[in-house]
Amino acid sequence: MAKKGTKKRSNAASSSNAPYEHFPIEKLLLDRRNPRLVEFTVSANPTQDDLLQALYQQMAAEELAMSIAYNGYFEHEPLIIEARSDGRYTVIEGNRRLAAVRLLLSAQLRRKLKATDLPNIDLIDRDRRKEISSLPAIVSTRKDMWRYLGFKHVNGPATWGAYAKAQYVAEVHNDYGVALEDIAQQIGDYSNTVERQYRGLMVIEQAEKDGLFSRKNTFRNKFYFNYIYTALDNANFRSFLGIESKSRSLRKPVPAAKRANLKDLCLWLYGDEQKQVEPLIRSQNPDLRVLGDTISQANGVKALRNGAPLDVAHDVSLGDLHLFRSALREGKQALQRAHATLSTGYEAGDRDLMDQARDIERLANDLVDEMEVKQRRTKRPKRPKRTKRSSTGK
């Protein structure tokens, strides 16, 4: 049974209008729906040990455990928990704290997770084990606490990553029926981030549900969610996927006719470790912009699908006219730089540099000659068409 705690109230307590109580550790479960955990690769149906391992290895629960071991658990930071049908409770706020306490209480868990650097609390304070065997918590529900959680973790002092934020927004919008505009207003979002991240998540979830993509197969260990929601700000990407500008709140924004494009885009953004295909995007800037320009042209898309590197496919998409103009402009700029450094950069008698300059001169002369020939052919007057004589010979 839960023990009644003192009627101290944290911000969370005041938001749910309830004092906290103490609950034994064995009745508290880590949350498999924790938005922060979805950023890391965990199994589809993670066990409590799976969640504990992710929290310890990826989310710095070790530092928190050290603090609790030496200082105890601060009563003014109650967990927020939701009742389950089996008499236990899911921790919807405070999973790192619960993970830290579990590790401190169990030498077996520490060995299993190789958390052997954590201290033996019985040697620090003989009352510590009893003190942390039950923790202060407020009983509430996800639905009742979404505003508080959003304020704290989306734009507040303990922010989640972009993917976790999008998961939170999707839960509130899809499960509780709260409009995206209302979510944005409640958490103080003034830059349309809520809508952008929601749309990006719905595109990724659509790709996964349709079997076109899997986060577990991405070429890199980290899933760069910002690539997809930033890409969708670009009209070229939206056009490639058939996404209309007013479709930010759709749960399946990509039409069926664009499934192949969605599959290709996920591959180009994230790669595929199983197929040993590296992503085309190595850094968001400038690769994402270059990819957007490339897929705006059919010949660029064809080049990418044929396995061309991004820079090659981009050149193909630009066409020879653009490439010719760019080459002339860059050549002129390079020669201007050479002129500017001639007095200090060229030593008289350097035959290699003189040979290179003469090669450039010959190439330039040949290029001008060929351009003039083409120009004369273009300007050559056309011969007038011969009129047919009538059959009578008149």
C-alpha positions as CSV (number, residue, x, y, z in Angstrom):
1,M,0.0,0.0,0.0
2,A,1.1,3.5,-0.7
3,K,2.2,5.6,2.3
4,K,0.8,9.1,2.6
5,G,3.5,11.7,2.2
6,T,3.7,15.2,3.6
7,K,1.6,17.7,1.8
8,K,4.5,19.3,0.1
9,R,3.6,20.3,-3.5
10,S,5.8,20.5,-6.5
11,N,4.8,22.3,-9.7
12,A,3.5,18.9,-10.9
13,A,1.5,18.4,-7.8
14,S,-0.2,21.8,-8.1
15,S,-1.0,21.1,-11.7
16,S,-2.8,17.9,-10.8
17,N,-4.1,19.4,-7.5
18,A,-3.1,16.4,-5.4
19,P,-0.5,15.8,-2.7
20,Y,2.1,13.1,-3.2
21,E,2.2,9.6,-1.6
22,H,5.0,7.1,-1.2
23,F,4.9,4.0,-3.3
24,P,7.1,0.9,-3.0
25,I,9.6,0.4,-5.9
26,E,8.2,-3.0,-6.9
27,K,4.9,-1.4,-7.8
28,L,6.5,1.2,-10.1
29,L,7.1,0.3,-13.8
30,L,9.2,2.1,-16.4
31,D,7.2,3.6,-19.2
32,R,7.6,1.9,-22.6
33,R,5.8,4.9,-24.1
34,N,8.3,7.4,-22.8
35,P,8.8,9.8,-25.7
36,R,12.5,10.1,-24.8
37,L,13.1,6.4,-25.2
38,V,11.7,6.2,-28.7
39,E,14.7,8.1,-29.9
40,F,16.8,5.1,-29.2
41,T,16.6,1.7,-30.8
42,V,14.7,-0.5,-28.4
43,S,12.6,-3.6,-29.3
44,A,9.0,-3.2,-30.3
45,N,7.9,-4.7,-27.0
46,P,10.7,-3.8,-24.6
47,T,11.0,-5.5,-21.2
48,Q,11.7,-3.5,-18.0
49,D,15.3,-4.5,-18.3
50,D,15.5,-3.3,-21.9
51,L,14.1,0.1,-20.8
52,L,16.5,0.2,-17.9
53,Q,19.4,-0.5,-20.1
54,A,18.5,2.3,-22.5
55,L,18.0,4.7,-19.7
56,Y,21.3,3.8,-18.1
57,Q,23.4,3.7,-21.3
58,Q,21.8,6.5,-23.4
59,M,20.3,8.9,-20.9
60,A,22.9,9.5,-18.2
61,A,21.0,7.7,-15.4
62,E,24.5,6.8,-14.0
63,E,25.1,10.4,-13.0
64,L,21.7,10.6,-11.3
65,A,22.3,7.3,-9.5
66,M,25.6,8.7,-8.0
67,S,23.8,11.8,-6.8
68,I,21.0,9.8,-5.1
69,A,23.5,7.3,-3.6
70,Y,25.4,10.1,-1.8
71,N,22.6,12.7,-1.2
72,G,19.4,10.6,-1.0
73,Y,16.2,11.2,-3.0
74,F,14.8,14.7,-2.9
75,E,11.3,14.6,-1.6
76,H,10.3,17.8,-3.6
77,E,10.7,15.9,-6.9
78,P,7.9,13.3,-6.8
79,L,7.3,11.0,-9.7
80,I,4.1,11.3,-11.7
81,I,2.5,7.9,-12.1
82,E,-0.6,6.4,-13.8
83,A,-2.6,3.5,-12.3
84,R,-2.7,0.1,-14.2
85,S,-5.3,-2.5,-14.0
86,D,-3.0,-5.0,-12.3
87,G,-2.5,-2.7,-9.2
88,R,0.9,-1.4,-10.3
89,Y,1.7,2.0,-11.7
90,T,3.5,3.3,-14.8
91,V,5.9,6.2,-14.3
92,I,5.0,8.8,-16.9
93,E,7.4,11.4,-15.5
94,G,10.6,10.5,-13.7
95,N,11.8,7.3,-15.5
96,R,15.5,8.3,-15.1
97,R,15.0,8.6,-11.4
98,L,13.3,5.3,-11.1
99,A,16.0,3.6,-13.2
100,A,18.7,5.1,-11.0
101,V,17.1,3.9,-7.8
102,R,16.5,0.4,-9.2
103,L,20.2,0.1,-10.0
104,L,21.2,1.2,-6.6
105,L,19.0,-1.3,-4.9
106,S,20.0,-4.3,-7.0
107,A,23.6,-5.6,-7.3
108,Q,22.2,-8.2,-9.8
109,L,20.9,-5.5,-12.1
110,R,24.2,-3.6,-11.8
111,R,26.1,-6.7,-12.9
112,K,23.7,-7.4,-15.7
113,L,24.0,-3.9,-17.2
114,K,27.7,-3.7,-16.3
115,A,27.0,-0.7,-14.1
116,T,29.7,-1.8,-11.7
117,D,31.0,1.7,-11.2
118,L,27.9,2.5,-9.1
119,P,28.6,2.5,-5.3
120,N,27.2,0.1,-2.7
121,I,24.7,2.3,-0.9
122,D,24.9,0.1,2.2
123,L,28.5,1.3,2.7
124,I,27.5,5.0,2.3
125,D,24.5,5.2,4.6
126,R,22.9,2.3,6.3
127,D,19.5,4.0,6.1
128,R,19.7,4.8,2.4
129,R,18.3,1.4,1.2
130,K,15.2,1.8,3.3
131,E,14.9,5.5,2.4
132,I,14.7,4.8,-1.4
133,S,12.8,1.6,-1.3
134,S,9.7,3.7,-1.7
135,L,9.5,6.9,-3.7
136,P,7.2,10.0,-3.6
137,A,4.7,10.1,-6.4
138,I,1.6,11.8,-7.7
139,V,-1.1,9.6,-9.2
140,S,-2.5,11.2,-12.4
141,T,-3.1,10.3,-16.1
142,R,-1.2,11.1,-19.3
143,K,-4.2,13.0,-20.5
144,D,-4.4,15.2,-17.5
145,M,-0.7,15.9,-17.4
146,W,0.0,16.6,-21.1
147,R,0.2,20.3,-20.6
148,Y,2.7,20.1,-17.8
149,L,4.8,17.5,-19.6
150,G,4.8,19.5,-22.8
151,F,5.8,22.7,-21.0
152,K,8.7,21.0,-19.2
153,H,10.1,18.9,-22.1
154,V,9.2,20.6,-25.3
155,N,10.2,24.2,-24.6
156,G,11.0,24.0,-20.9
157,P,14.0,23.3,-18.7
158,A,14.4,19.6,-19.5
159,T,13.9,19.4,-23.3
160,W,13.5,16.2,-25.2
161,G,15.1,15.6,-28.6
162,A,13.1,16.4,-31.8
163,Y,11.8,12.9,-32.3
164,A,10.6,12.6,-28.7
165,K,8.8,16.0,-29.0
166,A,7.1,14.8,-32.1
167,Q,6.0,11.6,-30.4
168,Y,4.5,13.6,-27.6
169,V,2.7,15.9,-30.0
170,A,1.3,13.0,-31.9
171,E,0.0,11.3,-28.8
172,V,-1.8,14.4,-27.6
173,H,-3.2,15.2,-31.1
174,N,-4.1,11.7,-32.2
175,D,-5.1,10.1,-28.9
176,Y,-6.7,13.1,-27.0
177,G,-8.0,15.0,-30.0
178,V,-6.3,18.2,-29.2
179,A,-5.7,20.5,-32.2
180,L,-2.1,21.1,-33.2
181,E,-2.7,24.9,-32.9
182,D,-3.9,24.4,-29.3
183,I,-0.9,22.2,-28.4
184,A,1.5,24.9,-29.8
185,Q,-0.3,27.6,-27.8
186,Q,-0.2,25.6,-24.6
187,I,3.6,24.9,-24.8
188,G,4.5,28.3,-26.1
189,D,5.6,27.3,-29.6
190,Y,5.6,30.4,-31.9
191,S,7.6,29.0,-34.8
192,N,5.3,26.2,-36.2
193,T,7.7,23.6,-34.8
194,V,4.8,21.5,-33.5
195,E,3.2,21.2,-37.0
196,R,6.5,20.6,-38.7
197,Q,7.6,17.9,-36.3
198,Y,4.1,16.2,-36.4
199,R,4.1,16.1,-40.2
200,G,7.6,14.7,-40.3
201,L,6.7,12.0,-37.8
202,M,3.5,11.0,-39.7
203,V,5.6,10.6,-42.9
204,I,8.1,8.4,-41.1
205,E,5.4,6.3,-39.4
206,Q,3.6,5.9,-42.7
207,A,6.8,4.6,-44.3
208,E,7.4,2.2,-41.4
209,K,3.8,0.9,-41.4
210,D,3.8,0.4,-45.1
211,G,7.1,-1.6,-44.9
212,L,9.1,1.0,-46.9
213,F,11.5,1.9,-44.1
214,S,12.7,0.9,-40.7
215,R,14.5,3.0,-38.2
216,K,16.4,-0.1,-37.0
217,N,18.1,-0.4,-40.4
218,T,19.4,3.1,-40.7
219,F,23.1,3.2,-41.7
220,R,24.1,5.3,-38.7
221,N,23.5,4.5,-35.1
222,K,21.5,7.7,-34.5
223,F,18.2,8.5,-36.3
224,Y,18.4,12.0,-37.6
225,F,14.7,12.9,-37.4
226,N,15.5,16.6,-38.2
227,Y,16.3,15.5,-41.8
228,I,12.8,14.6,-42.7
229,Y,10.9,17.4,-41.0
230,T,13.3,20.0,-42.3
231,A,13.2,18.5,-45.8
232,L,9.4,18.8,-45.8
233,D,9.7,22.6,-45.4
234,N,11.1,22.5,-49.0
235,A,8.6,22.6,-51.8
236,N,10.7,20.2,-53.9
237,F,10.5,17.5,-51.3
238,R,6.8,18.0,-50.7
239,S,6.2,17.8,-54.5
240,F,8.3,14.6,-54.8
241,L,6.1,13.0,-52.1
242,G,2.9,14.5,-53.3
243,I,2.3,16.3,-50.0
244,E,0.0,19.3,-50.2
245,S,0.9,22.4,-48.3
246,K,-2.2,22.1,-46.1
247,S,-1.6,18.5,-45.1
248,R,0.3,19.1,-41.9
249,S,-2.4,17.5,-39.7
250,L,-2.9,14.3,-41.8
251,R,-2.0,11.0,-40.3
252,K,-1.0,9.6,-43.8
253,P,0.2,12.6,-45.7
254,V,1.8,10.7,-48.6
255,P,-0.6,9.5,-51.3
256,A,-0.4,5.9,-52.4
257,A,0.8,6.9,-55.9
258,K,4.0,8.2,-54.3
259,R,4.9,5.2,-52.2
260,A,8.0,4.4,-54.4
261,N,9.2,8.0,-53.9
262,L,8.7,7.8,-50.2
263,K,10.8,4.6,-50.1
264,D,13.6,6.2,-52.2
265,L,13.6,9.3,-50.1
266,C,14.0,7.4,-46.8
267,L,16.9,5.4,-48.4
268,W,18.6,8.6,-49.6
269,L,18.2,10.3,-46.2
270,Y,19.0,7.4,-43.9
271,G,20.6,4.6,-45.9
272,D,20.1,0.9,-45.1
273,E,22.6,-1.0,-43.0
274,Q,21.3,-4.4,-44.0
275,K,21.8,-3.6,-47.7
276,Q,25.0,-1.7,-47.0
277,V,23.7,1.4,-48.7
278,E,25.1,4.7,-47.2
279,P,22.8,7.7,-47.0
280,L,23.3,10.6,-49.4
281,I,23.0,13.1,-46.6
282,R,26.3,13.5,-44.7
283,S,25.4,16.8,-43.2
284,Q,22.1,18.7,-43.3
285,N,23.7,21.7,-44.8
286,P,24.3,21.8,-47.8
287,D,23.4,18.2,-48.7
288,L,19.7,18.4,-47.9
289,R,19.3,21.5,-50.2
290,V,21.3,19.8,-52.9
291,L,19.1,16.7,-52.7
292,G,16.0,18.8,-52.9
293,D,17.3,20.6,-56.0
294,T,18.2,17.2,-57.6
295,I,14.9,15.5,-57.1
296,S,13.1,18.5,-58.6
297,Q,14.2,17.2,-62.1
298,A,13.3,13.9,-63.6
299,N,16.8,13.3,-64.9
300,G,18.2,13.9,-61.4
301,V,15.8,11.4,-59.9
302,K,16.8,8.8,-62.5
303,A,20.5,9.4,-61.8
304,L,20.0,8.8,-58.1
305,R,18.0,5.7,-58.7
306,N,20.8,4.4,-60.9
307,G,23.2,4.8,-58.0
308,A,24.9,8.0,-58.9
309,P,26.5,10.0,-56.1
310,L,24.6,13.1,-55.0
311,D,27.0,15.6,-56.6
312,V,26.9,13.7,-59.9
313,A,23.1,13.4,-59.9
314,H,22.9,17.1,-59.0
315,D,25.0,18.0,-62.1
316,V,22.8,15.8,-64.3
317,S,19.7,17.5,-63.0
318,L,21.1,21.0,-63.8
319,G,21.7,20.2,-67.4
320,D,24.6,21.0,-69.8
321,L,23.5,24.6,-70.3
322,H,23.8,25.4,-66.6
323,L,27.0,23.5,-66.2
324,F,28.6,25.2,-69.1
325,R,27.8,28.7,-67.7
326,S,29.0,27.7,-64.3
327,A,32.3,26.3,-65.6
328,L,33.0,29.5,-67.5
329,R,32.2,31.6,-64.5
330,E,34.4,29.5,-62.2
331,G,37.2,29.5,-64.8
332,K,37.1,33.3,-65.1
333,Q,37.2,33.7,-61.3
334,A,40.1,31.3,-61.0
335,L,42.1,33.2,-63.5
336,Q,41.3,36.5,-61.8
337,R,42.7,35.0,-58.5
338,A,45.8,33.9,-60.4
339,H,46.3,37.4,-61.7
340,A,45.9,38.9,-58.3
341,T,48.7,36.6,-56.8
342,L,51.0,36.7,-59.9
343,S,53.6,39.0,-58.4
344,T,54.1,37.0,-55.2
345,G,53.0,33.5,-56.3
346,Y,55.0,33.0,-59.5
347,E,58.7,32.6,-59.5
348,A,60.4,33.3,-62.8
349,G,61.8,30.2,-64.4
350,D,59.1,27.8,-62.9
351,R,58.6,25.8,-66.1
352,D,55.7,23.7,-64.6
353,L,53.6,26.8,-63.9
354,M,54.4,28.3,-67.3
355,D,53.4,25.0,-69.0
356,Q,50.1,25.0,-67.1
357,A,49.4,28.6,-68.1
358,R,50.0,27.8,-71.8
359,D,47.8,24.7,-71.6
360,I,45.0,27.0,-70.3
361,E,45.7,29.5,-73.1
362,R,45.3,26.7,-75.7
363,L,42.2,25.4,-74.1
364,A,40.7,28.9,-73.9
365,N,41.6,29.6,-77.6
366,D,40.1,26.3,-78.7
367,L,36.9,27.0,-76.7
368,V,36.5,30.4,-78.2
369,D,37.1,29.1,-81.7
370,E,34.5,26.4,-81.3
371,M,32.0,28.9,-79.8
372,E,32.5,31.2,-82.8
373,V,32.0,28.4,-85.3
374,K,28.8,27.4,-83.6
375,Q,27.7,31.1,-83.5
376,R,28.4,31.5,-87.3
377,R,26.4,28.4,-88.0
378,T,23.5,29.7,-85.9
379,K,23.5,33.1,-87.7
380,R,23.9,31.6,-91.3
381,P,20.8,32.7,-93.3
382,K,18.5,29.9,-94.3
383,R,18.0,29.3,-98.0
384,P,14.5,30.2,-99.2
385,K,12.4,27.2,-100.0
386,R,12.0,26.4,-103.7
387,T,8.4,26.7,-104.9
388,K,7.0,23.8,-106.8
389,R,6.3,24.3,-110.5
390,S,2.8,23.5,-111.6
391,S,2.1,20.5,-113.6
392,T,1.2,22.6,-116.6
393,G,4.6,24.2,-116.7
394,K,3.2,27.7,-116.3
